[in-house]
Structures are given as C-alpha cells and as structure tokens.
Amino acid sequence: MSEAAPQSAGPSLSGTNLERAGDHNQRVTLQAIRAAGPTTRAYLVEVTGLTPPAIANITKRLLKEKLIVEVGRQQGARGQPAMKLAINPDGSFALGLNIDRDHITLVLLDLAGKVRGRVSWDVDFALPEGVRDFVGREVEPLLAAAEIDMKAIIGVGVAMPDDIARVQLPHWQEGYSAWNSADIVELLAPILPLPVFLENDAAAAALGELYFGDGLHHPNFFYVLVSLGLGGGLVIDGNYYRGALGRSGELGFIPIAGGRSLQEVVSLSALYDHLAADGIEITRPDLLAEPSAKTKASLVRWLDQAAEAMEGAMVSLNCLINPEAIYIGGRLPAEAIDGLAARLNRRLANRKGLPPMAPVQRAAMAADAPAVGAAMLPFGDRLLPSATVLMKAEAGS
C-alpha cells in the first residue's frame, strides 16, 4: 500500500520527463523527501509523477552524493518491506546572515533545516565595517563549536531590509547611509570565500517558512515580519511573488487612520515608543520575555492598538489573495505574537459579509526567520526546486 500523498508540500513537487530536466527532477525528489520525512520510493513516484526507473536512478545519485540516507524499512507492508529514505542533515550546510537596524544574527543551517549554530549581536544601526568585523570574529568559533569545516559550507545568504538606510527610524545613527552604497559581496569576500546570495529580510523569512516551516504543507500564505520596521512576504503555490518592481508585501507602508503608516504603529520601534510613553525604557525584545506587571499592562494596550491598526490590511489580504494562512514572525516574544494573532482572529471572525478569513498564527520560523531564510538561499540555488530551475536548464540547451 502506498503512502497517502499530501495535498501540498511546499514548493512544487511536480517532476517532468522533458529532456535535460534531470537537475530539476533531482531537486524535486530531494524536496519531496524533505517534506515527507522518511519515505519510500513508491511514495516519491506517486507525489512527483516521475516513473519508477527515474526515481530509482535519482535516489541512487542522491545516496551517492550523501544528500539522503536509508533509515530502515517500512513496517506493515505486504511482501518485501520497502526501504525508507530521509534527508541527510550532514549532506550540506549553509550560513545565513540577517543584517537589521537593531541586531546582526549569523546562523549555521544543515540540509534538514536545523540551526546547528547561532550568534547574535544586539546593536543599534551597525555600520558595514562593524558587520564585517562581527562576522570575521564569530564565524570560525561558530563552525568550530558545531564541528563543521568551512569546506562543507556551500554558500552564505544575507537578509536585510530593502530600505535599511533610507527609512529613518527612531535613534537613527549618523553615517548609517553608508549602507546605500555598500557592496555586500565585497564586504564579506575577505572572510567568507563563498557564493553570496542577497535577499530582502521579509522575503527571506517567508522563504524560510516555505522550505522549513508550515509552508511545506500550506504553500499559499502571507508572512508578516515584525522587526524594527514592518515587512511582509507573499507566497503563492509554493513560489515567492515579488511583483513588477520586486516590492510586493510592503505591509509597513500601508496608510492607516491619522495619516500614519502601519509600521508607525506595528513595529518594534513603535512598541518601544509606546512603552517609553508609559515610562518604561526597553530597547530589546528579549527584555519583554518576563515583563513586570506595569510592562505587561502597557504591552497589552499596544497589542490592542496593533490589532486594530492591522485589521483592515488583514481583511484586504484575505479578499485579494485568499491565503491559506497569515503567519507572523519576527523578534517579538512568542507570547506577544500569539496575543496579536488571537486579537486579529477575533476581529476577523466578527467581520460580516466577507469571504472566509485565513487564520492568523505565529510562524514556525519566527525569531530567526530572516537568518534561517537567508541560509536557505544557497540550498535553493544548488539543491532545491523553484519555479526558475527548469527554465534555467532549458535556457542552457
């Protein structure tokens, strides 16, 4: 008896028998194994649409390249039990660097999506040379602690806001505009001799959710990233949608009542200002993990205001794109994200005369989502499927 195929499994798992599409089919098969966990070749035939001989050849290559491993036989099947296959976490590694206005985070990710090492620096408006020095200082100890050689790293992804030095948030530092002309590849080249992939932070967070989080099984969603600003990312049928100018998902710039933008109410910057107005000086989200009674009361008021400000945008998202879910991630404590999601769900449930509203929930990839999503980029380039993989293969024919 074959395993039941899921309704969806993240990025498209459809293979193709077109000539010179072997690389695409191998990527699709590897992603199918990642999405399903330990699984059989019969299941891979069913979910990819490829032939049994094609799956046999592809899995043989993946085993030889040590990207997958055999993990025992299927129990309860008639006849000879089928061998089960799983991702080899040690098959490949990548680094993810999140550069934001209030912190720098570096993670080491394995092929299974597990963070094998992490280091972060809470700093306001770090300049390019500061980021370079941080990475240079931390990357070797990070790899050493995980017992991973630099030769095993296939690349480094970098996630940062598109307008990192153009939107002047509170506590802006003089000289921060240096980021407008910074060359990230050139900045990192002396310390990371690896391919470098650059992505918007909200897009990276959404991609991380797609490949390593709830997007594996619900590939139509909107991702809300609450950072010092407010961003968003849209995934449709397992593909990140960028828009005509690559600026889709710009949730923070949506105008709201009072002539303000949404991120002036819903962001860490807005939260810190709200707390300061109540006489509470907090400048790092981890300090909210165990709030005092006064801080908790202020935080609850902010969550109420944030949900009220976001309600209209959430309704519009539901009506326009009909997502399966709206995920919220970022550096807010998990309890605060859950509180915001609950308030939004109540508000949406009370709306009458509208199509069904998608649930709002905390993202599986939350606090380190941009860094994890950034680390996914080298995997996406080398190993995992995307909408452009087959087109690239055909273009080279």
VMD Tcl script that draws the C-alpha trace (Angstrom):
set ca {
  {0.00 0.00 0.00}
  {1.44 3.36 -1.00}
  {1.63 6.30 1.41}
  {-1.05 8.95 1.06}
  {0.20 11.95 -0.88}
  {-0.26 15.28 0.90}
  {-2.45 17.93 -0.63}
  {0.58 20.16 -0.86}
  {4.19 20.04 0.17}
  {5.73 23.46 -0.12}
  {7.44 24.26 -3.41}
  {6.02 22.35 -6.36}
  {6.80 18.63 -6.24}
  {5.86 18.00 -9.86}
  {8.62 16.35 -11.82}
  {8.99 16.35 -15.57}
  {10.18 13.83 -18.10}
  {11.39 16.50 -20.52}
  {14.85 16.06 -21.96}
  {17.68 17.72 -19.92}
  {15.42 18.16 -16.92}
  {17.38 15.77 -14.72}
  {18.60 18.50 -12.39}
  {15.05 19.73 -11.86}
  {13.79 16.22 -11.16}
  {16.57 15.60 -8.66}
  {15.71 18.85 -6.86}
  {12.01 17.95 -6.80}
  {12.75 14.49 -5.44}
  {15.04 15.84 -2.74}
  {12.37 18.34 -1.69}
  {9.73 15.58 -1.63}
  {11.92 13.57 0.76}
  {12.44 16.68 2.92}
  {8.72 17.44 3.03}
  {7.56 13.91 3.80}
  {10.24 12.85 6.27}
  {11.33 9.20 5.99}
  {9.50 7.89 2.93}
  {9.64 5.25 0.22}
  {10.43 5.28 -3.47}
  {6.81 4.27 -4.20}
  {5.61 7.43 -2.45}
  {8.10 9.52 -4.44}
  {6.73 8.09 -7.69}
  {3.21 8.99 -6.58}
  {3.93 12.54 -5.40}
  {6.33 13.63 -8.19}
  {4.69 11.92 -11.17}
  {8.05 10.54 -12.24}
  {8.48 6.93 -13.36}
  {9.79 4.21 -11.01}
  {13.04 3.87 -13.02}
  {13.57 7.66 -12.87}
  {13.06 7.70 -9.09}
  {15.37 4.70 -8.71}
  {18.14 6.49 -10.64}
  {17.64 9.81 -8.83}
  {17.66 8.29 -5.35}
  {20.75 6.30 -6.24}
  {22.51 9.57 -7.15}
  {21.26 11.30 -4.01}
  {22.55 8.42 -1.86}
  {25.92 8.52 -3.63}
  {26.16 12.27 -3.05}
  {25.23 11.69 0.63}
  {22.28 14.08 0.43}
  {19.91 11.35 1.64}
  {20.28 8.24 3.79}
  {18.46 4.92 4.18}
  {16.73 4.75 7.55}
  {15.19 1.28 7.71}
  {12.29 -0.47 6.10}
  {8.59 0.35 6.07}
  {6.68 -1.65 8.65}
  {3.39 -3.40 7.98}
  {3.70 -3.62 4.20}
  {2.93 -6.85 2.34}
  {5.81 -8.63 0.67}
  {9.35 -7.29 0.93}
  {9.21 -4.09 3.10}
  {10.28 -1.01 1.15}
  {13.41 0.85 2.21}
  {12.68 4.30 3.63}
  {14.71 7.34 2.68}
  {15.38 10.55 4.61}
  {17.36 13.74 4.26}
  {20.94 13.52 5.47}
  {21.29 16.58 7.73}
  {25.06 16.46 7.25}
  {24.72 16.36 3.48}
  {25.17 20.10 3.11}
  {25.46 23.27 5.19}
  {24.90 26.99 4.63}
  {25.32 30.23 6.57}
  {22.58 32.81 6.97}
  {23.29 36.43 7.93}
  {20.50 38.80 8.95}
  {21.54 42.45 8.96}
  {18.95 44.65 10.62}
  {18.86 48.07 12.23}
  {18.90 46.72 15.79}
  {20.73 43.41 15.56}
  {23.01 41.20 13.49}
  {22.41 37.44 13.52}
  {24.50 34.67 11.97}
  {23.24 31.07 11.80}
  {24.63 27.78 10.55}
  {21.92 25.64 8.94}
  {22.00 22.00 7.89}
  {20.11 20.45 4.98}
  {17.27 19.32 7.26}
  {16.66 22.94 8.29}
  {18.09 22.61 11.79}
  {20.08 25.52 13.19}
  {23.41 23.96 14.17}
  {24.91 27.19 15.46}
  {23.81 30.75 16.15}
  {25.36 34.00 17.29}
  {23.70 37.41 17.54}
  {24.77 40.96 18.27}
  {22.22 43.44 19.63}
  {23.44 46.75 18.25}
  {21.73 49.89 17.02}
  {22.46 50.79 13.39}
  {25.73 48.89 12.91}
  {27.82 50.24 10.03}
  {29.11 47.96 7.23}
  {32.59 47.65 8.72}
  {31.05 46.71 12.07}
  {29.11 43.89 10.44}
  {32.23 42.72 8.61}
  {34.22 42.65 11.85}
  {31.42 40.80 13.68}
  {31.24 38.05 11.05}
  {35.02 37.80 10.86}
  {35.23 37.46 14.63}
  {32.40 34.95 15.05}
  {32.30 32.64 12.04}
  {35.27 30.41 12.90}
  {34.17 29.80 16.53}
  {30.63 29.14 15.26}
  {31.84 26.45 12.85}
  {34.28 25.01 15.38}
  {31.58 24.63 18.02}
  {29.41 22.74 15.52}
  {32.43 20.72 14.31}
  {31.79 21.77 10.72}
  {34.60 22.57 8.29}
  {34.31 25.68 6.11}
  {34.72 23.38 3.07}
  {31.30 21.86 3.88}
  {29.56 25.25 3.54}
  {28.02 25.76 0.09}
  {27.25 29.46 0.44}
  {26.06 32.33 2.59}
  {22.71 34.07 2.31}
  {22.26 37.65 3.51}
  {18.87 39.07 4.51}
  {18.37 42.77 5.13}
  {15.61 45.38 4.65}
  {15.44 46.91 1.17}
  {15.35 50.41 2.64}
  {17.69 49.75 5.53}
  {19.32 53.19 5.29}
  {16.52 55.13 3.63}
  {13.76 54.90 6.22}
  {14.90 56.93 9.23}
  {13.53 55.18 12.28}
  {13.97 56.43 15.87}
  {17.56 56.53 17.19}
  {18.97 56.84 13.68}
  {22.79 56.88 13.73}
  {24.91 59.37 11.83}
  {26.73 57.71 8.94}
  {24.23 54.86 8.58}
  {23.59 55.94 4.99}
  {26.85 54.12 4.18}
  {24.65 51.06 3.59}
  {23.19 52.76 0.49}
  {26.47 52.22 -1.35}
  {27.77 49.11 0.46}
  {28.69 46.10 -1.69}
  {27.76 43.05 0.42}
  {29.78 40.58 -1.67}
  {32.85 42.77 -1.49}
  {32.28 43.33 2.23}
  {32.20 39.60 3.05}
  {34.69 38.28 0.47}
  {37.82 38.59 2.67}
  {36.27 36.49 5.48}
  {33.76 34.23 3.70}
  {35.19 32.82 0.44}
  {31.75 31.55 -0.57}
  {28.97 32.33 -3.04}
  {26.85 35.14 -1.55}
  {23.08 35.48 -2.06}
  {21.25 38.68 -1.08}
  {17.55 38.88 -0.22}
  {15.06 41.23 1.41}
  {14.56 40.23 5.06}
  {10.79 39.69 4.86}
  {11.18 37.70 1.65}
  {13.88 35.57 3.27}
  {11.62 34.96 6.29}
  {8.78 33.87 4.00}
  {11.11 31.58 2.04}
  {12.37 30.07 5.28}
  {8.76 29.35 6.28}
  {8.12 27.85 2.85}
  {11.06 25.45 2.88}
  {11.47 24.69 6.57}
  {8.23 25.69 8.33}
  {4.47 25.44 7.90}
  {4.78 26.39 4.23}
  {5.91 22.82 3.50}
  {2.26 21.80 3.71}
  {0.44 25.13 3.21}
  {2.21 26.84 0.29}
  {-0.21 29.78 -0.08}
  {0.39 32.29 2.68}
  {1.34 35.80 3.66}
  {4.21 36.31 6.09}
  {4.24 39.33 8.42}
  {7.69 40.23 9.75}
  {7.68 42.42 12.86}
  {11.16 43.90 13.20}
  {12.32 47.44 13.92}
  {10.12 48.17 10.89}
  {7.27 46.10 9.44}
  {7.54 43.94 6.32}
  {5.70 41.18 4.53}
  {6.16 38.39 2.04}
  {3.67 36.68 -0.27}
  {3.97 33.01 -1.28}
  {1.58 31.67 -3.94}
  {1.53 27.98 -4.89}
  {4.95 27.45 -3.36}
  {6.60 30.37 -5.15}
  {7.58 33.72 -3.68}
  {5.73 36.51 -5.50}
  {7.83 39.64 -5.97}
  {5.61 41.91 -8.04}
  {6.52 44.10 -11.01}
  {9.30 46.01 -9.23}
  {10.22 43.38 -6.64}
  {8.43 45.27 -3.86}
  {5.41 43.09 -3.11}
  {4.45 42.59 0.52}
  {5.33 46.13 1.67}
  {2.88 45.94 4.53}
  {4.58 48.61 6.64}
  {3.90 51.40 4.16}
  {0.12 50.91 4.05}
  {-1.57 54.17 5.17}
  {-3.85 53.99 8.19}
  {-6.02 56.48 10.09}
  {-4.34 59.65 11.27}
  {-2.07 59.97 8.26}
  {0.39 57.41 9.58}
  {1.84 54.27 8.00}
  {1.11 50.87 9.52}
  {4.69 50.38 10.70}
  {4.40 53.58 12.76}
  {2.01 51.59 14.96}
  {3.07 47.97 14.40}
  {6.83 47.50 14.72}
  {9.42 47.17 17.45}
  {10.18 50.87 17.05}
  {6.53 51.71 17.64}
  {6.39 49.35 20.61}
  {9.47 50.88 22.23}
  {7.99 54.37 21.79}
  {4.69 53.18 23.28}
  {6.47 51.71 26.30}
  {8.59 54.86 26.70}
  {5.41 56.96 26.81}
  {4.39 54.82 29.79}
  {7.74 55.43 31.46}
  {9.21 52.03 30.50}
  {12.64 52.01 28.87}
  {13.06 48.84 26.81}
  {15.14 48.67 23.66}
  {15.48 44.90 23.12}
  {12.66 42.40 22.57}
  {14.20 39.75 24.83}
  {13.61 42.10 27.78}
  {9.87 41.57 27.22}
  {10.07 37.81 27.81}
  {9.24 38.13 31.53}
  {7.61 41.56 31.83}
  {6.72 43.29 35.09}
  {3.06 43.94 35.80}
  {3.43 47.53 34.58}
  {5.22 46.46 31.39}
  {2.69 43.69 30.73}
  {-0.21 46.12 31.07}
  {1.45 48.51 28.62}
  {2.21 45.65 26.21}
  {-1.42 44.51 26.30}
  {-2.57 48.03 25.35}
  {-0.09 48.07 22.48}
  {-1.29 44.68 21.22}
  {-4.85 46.00 21.20}
  {-3.74 49.05 19.20}
  {-1.65 46.94 16.83}
  {-4.54 44.56 16.10}
  {-6.88 47.48 15.45}
  {-4.37 49.06 13.06}
  {-3.73 45.76 11.22}
  {-7.35 44.66 10.83}
  {-8.01 46.48 7.57}
  {-4.83 45.17 5.96}
  {-5.66 41.61 7.03}
  {-9.14 41.89 5.51}
  {-7.64 43.19 2.26}
  {-5.12 40.34 2.14}
  {-7.86 37.78 2.57}
  {-10.13 39.32 -0.05}
  {-7.39 39.88 -2.62}
  {-5.21 36.79 -2.42}
  {-7.20 34.21 -0.39}
  {-4.22 32.74 1.50}
  {-4.33 29.50 3.50}
  {-2.81 31.30 6.47}
  {-1.22 34.54 7.61}
  {1.95 33.90 9.61}
  {3.50 36.39 12.00}
  {7.20 36.20 12.78}
  {9.97 38.45 13.96}
  {11.68 39.26 17.23}
  {8.60 39.81 19.38}
  {8.39 37.21 22.19}
  {6.26 34.20 21.25}
  {3.60 35.12 23.82}
  {3.23 38.59 22.29}
  {2.95 37.18 18.75}
  {0.32 34.72 19.94}
  {-1.54 37.56 21.63}
  {-1.51 39.66 18.47}
  {-2.67 36.70 16.36}
  {-5.53 35.93 18.78}
  {-6.72 39.54 18.71}
  {-6.64 39.62 14.92}
  {-8.54 36.33 14.65}
  {-11.26 37.65 16.94}
  {-11.58 40.83 14.90}
  {-11.71 38.94 11.61}
  {-14.29 36.49 12.97}
  {-16.55 39.42 13.86}
  {-16.49 40.80 10.32}
  {-19.74 40.05 8.50}
  {-20.46 39.62 4.80}
  {-16.89 38.66 3.87}
  {-15.31 35.52 2.43}
  {-13.80 33.07 4.95}
  {-10.81 34.59 6.71}
  {-7.49 32.72 6.84}
  {-6.20 32.00 10.34}
  {-3.51 34.30 11.72}
  {-0.86 32.40 13.67}
  {2.72 32.51 14.86}
  {5.14 31.35 12.17}
  {7.10 28.15 12.71}
  {10.13 30.17 11.62}
  {9.73 33.18 13.88}
  {12.57 34.86 15.80}
  {15.44 33.94 13.47}
  {13.30 33.63 10.34}
  {15.25 36.10 8.15}
  {18.59 34.48 9.04}
  {17.24 30.95 8.51}
  {15.58 32.01 5.27}
  {18.83 33.60 4.14}
  {20.67 30.34 4.83}
  {18.12 28.58 2.64}
  {19.18 30.62 -0.40}
  {22.35 28.61 -1.14}
  {20.32 25.40 -0.84}
  {17.77 26.84 -3.25}
  {20.49 27.69 -5.72}
  {22.22 24.32 -5.58}
  {19.76 21.68 -4.40}
  {16.07 22.60 -4.02}
  {13.35 23.28 -6.63}
  {12.00 26.64 -7.65}
  {9.88 27.97 -10.46}
  {13.01 29.09 -12.32}
  {15.08 25.91 -12.09}
  {13.64 24.21 -15.16}
  {13.69 27.45 -17.16}
  {17.40 27.85 -16.44}
  {18.04 24.29 -17.53}
  {16.11 24.80 -20.78}
  {17.85 28.12 -21.47}
  {21.19 26.34 -21.49}
  {20.10 23.76 -24.08}
}
mol new
graphics top color blue
foreach p $ca { graphics top sphere $p radius 0.5 }
foreach p [lrange $ca 0 end-1] q [lrange $ca 1 end] { graphics top cylinder $p $q radius 0.2 }
display resetview
